[in-house]
Amino acid sequence: MRIASLFRPDYERYDGVRPINVYLLRLLFVLMVAFVATDAWNTILMHEGPWNHREAAAWCMWASYSLLAILGVFYPLKLIPIVAFDILYKLVWLAIVAYPLWRTNTLVGSPAEEMTYAFLWVVLPIVAMPWGYAFKRYVLNRAPEPPRGAPAPSMATA
């Protein structure tokens, strides 16, 4: 595969998404499995005593999210809503929790500091997301169409 072809829309295999985006999505899902699953499942399986119901809900959400990420490795375009969820919840949290603390110069040393650093990695899914495809597929609810003269798409395997 030539490097230039990584950056051209692929209507045959990926519904017009650039292969580089598909590979970045797969990498993102692998990272989700490696890091989120490790933390979430270790916390759940090693926990002793009664749970705080809100903390338990968060850990169960992240554990479920990591299981769905396994499917995303194989079907990255079908699991774009998981990436959108990842981007949205992190950006909302950064806006309503971290930003006010940072603005008042109280983030450093606060309980939110560590999570802020973890959530700043939201840049990765923002870069990996094929925004045009996601908008057409999930907001407008229509399949992206190849430009005139491009080969007709077959069933997308991603």
C-alpha positions as CSV (number, residue, x, y, z in Angstrom):
1,M,0.0,0.0,0.0
2,R,1.4,3.4,-1.0
3,I,1.5,6.1,1.7
4,A,-0.6,8.5,-0.4
5,S,-3.4,5.9,-0.6
6,L,-3.7,6.1,3.2
7,F,-5.0,9.7,2.9
8,R,-7.5,9.1,0.0
9,P,-11.1,8.2,0.6
10,D,-11.6,4.5,0.1
11,Y,-15.1,3.9,-1.2
12,E,-14.6,0.2,-1.8
13,R,-13.6,-0.9,1.6
14,Y,-14.5,1.9,4.0
15,D,-17.5,3.8,2.7
16,G,-15.3,6.8,1.6
17,V,-13.4,7.0,4.9
18,R,-9.6,7.5,4.5
19,P,-7.7,4.3,5.6
20,I,-5.6,6.4,7.9
21,N,-8.7,7.2,9.9
22,V,-9.7,3.6,10.1
23,Y,-6.3,2.6,11.3
24,L,-6.3,5.4,13.9
25,L,-9.7,4.3,15.1
26,R,-8.4,0.7,15.5
27,L,-5.4,2.0,17.4
28,L,-7.7,4.1,19.6
29,F,-9.9,1.0,20.3
30,V,-6.8,-1.0,21.2
31,L,-5.6,1.7,23.6
32,M,-9.1,1.8,25.1
33,V,-8.9,-2.0,25.7
34,A,-5.4,-1.8,27.0
35,F,-5.8,1.0,29.4
36,V,-9.5,1.4,30.3
37,A,-10.1,-2.3,30.6
38,T,-7.1,-2.8,32.8
39,D,-8.1,-0.1,35.2
40,A,-11.8,-0.8,35.2
41,W,-11.7,-4.6,35.5
42,N,-8.9,-4.6,38.1
43,T,-10.8,-2.1,40.2
44,I,-14.0,-4.2,39.9
45,L,-12.5,-7.6,40.5
46,M,-10.2,-6.4,43.4
47,H,-12.8,-4.3,45.2
48,E,-13.6,-5.3,48.7
49,G,-16.5,-4.2,50.8
50,P,-19.6,-2.3,49.8
51,W,-19.5,0.0,46.9
52,N,-20.4,3.6,46.7
53,H,-23.2,3.4,44.2
54,R,-22.0,6.3,42.1
55,E,-18.4,5.1,42.0
56,A,-19.6,1.6,41.1
57,A,-21.7,3.0,38.3
58,A,-18.7,4.8,36.8
59,W,-16.5,1.7,37.0
60,C,-19.2,-0.5,35.4
61,M,-19.7,2.0,32.6
62,W,-15.9,2.1,31.9
63,A,-15.7,-1.7,32.0
64,S,-18.6,-2.0,29.6
65,Y,-17.1,0.6,27.4
66,S,-13.8,-1.3,27.2
67,L,-15.7,-4.5,26.2
68,L,-17.4,-2.6,23.3
69,A,-13.9,-1.3,22.3
70,I,-12.9,-4.9,21.5
71,L,-15.6,-4.9,18.8
72,G,-14.3,-1.5,17.6
73,V,-10.9,-3.0,16.8
74,F,-12.7,-5.2,14.2
75,Y,-15.5,-2.9,13.2
76,P,-14.2,0.6,13.7
77,L,-16.8,2.5,11.6
78,K,-19.7,0.7,13.1
79,L,-18.5,1.7,16.6
80,I,-18.0,5.4,15.9
81,P,-20.9,6.2,18.4
82,I,-18.6,4.9,21.2
83,V,-15.9,7.3,20.0
84,A,-18.4,10.1,20.0
85,F,-19.4,9.2,23.5
86,D,-15.8,9.2,24.6
87,I,-15.2,12.6,23.1
88,L,-18.4,14.2,24.5
89,Y,-18.2,12.9,28.1
90,K,-14.5,14.0,28.4
91,L,-15.1,17.4,26.9
92,V,-18.2,18.0,29.1
93,W,-16.2,16.9,32.2
94,L,-13.3,19.1,31.2
95,A,-15.6,22.1,30.7
96,I,-17.7,21.8,33.9
97,V,-15.1,20.4,36.3
98,A,-11.5,21.0,35.2
99,Y,-11.9,24.4,33.5
100,P,-13.4,26.2,36.5
101,L,-10.7,24.8,38.8
102,W,-8.0,25.8,36.3
103,R,-9.5,29.2,35.9
104,T,-9.4,29.9,39.6
105,N,-5.9,28.4,39.9
106,T,-7.1,25.5,42.1
107,L,-6.8,22.5,39.8
108,V,-3.2,21.6,40.9
109,G,-3.5,19.5,44.0
110,S,-7.2,19.0,43.7
111,P,-8.9,15.6,43.5
112,A,-9.7,16.4,39.8
113,E,-6.1,17.0,38.7
114,E,-5.2,13.4,37.8
115,M,-8.4,12.8,35.9
116,T,-7.8,16.1,34.0
117,Y,-4.5,14.9,32.7
118,A,-6.1,11.6,31.6
119,F,-9.0,13.4,29.9
120,L,-6.7,15.8,28.0
121,W,-5.9,12.8,25.8
122,V,-9.3,13.4,24.3
123,V,-7.2,14.9,21.4
124,L,-6.5,11.4,20.1
125,P,-10.2,10.4,19.4
126,I,-10.8,13.9,18.0
127,V,-8.0,13.4,15.5
128,A,-9.0,9.8,14.7
129,M,-12.7,10.5,14.1
130,P,-13.7,10.7,10.5
131,W,-16.0,13.7,11.1
132,G,-17.6,14.0,7.7
133,Y,-18.5,10.3,7.6
134,A,-19.8,10.4,11.2
135,F,-22.0,13.5,10.4
136,K,-23.5,11.9,7.3
137,R,-24.0,8.5,8.8
138,Y,-25.2,9.3,12.3
139,V,-26.6,12.9,12.1
140,L,-28.1,13.0,8.6
141,N,-28.7,9.2,8.7
142,R,-27.5,8.6,5.2
143,A,-24.6,6.7,3.6
144,P,-21.8,8.7,2.2
145,E,-21.9,8.7,-1.6
146,P,-18.8,8.3,-3.8
147,P,-18.0,11.2,-6.1
148,R,-19.0,10.8,-9.8
149,G,-16.6,8.4,-11.6
150,A,-15.6,6.6,-8.4
151,P,-16.2,2.9,-8.2
152,A,-19.5,1.9,-6.6
153,P,-19.0,0.9,-2.9
154,S,-19.4,-2.7,-1.9
155,M,-20.3,-3.8,1.6
156,A,-18.0,-2.0,4.0
157,T,-15.9,-4.5,5.9
158,A,-14.8,-2.0,8.6
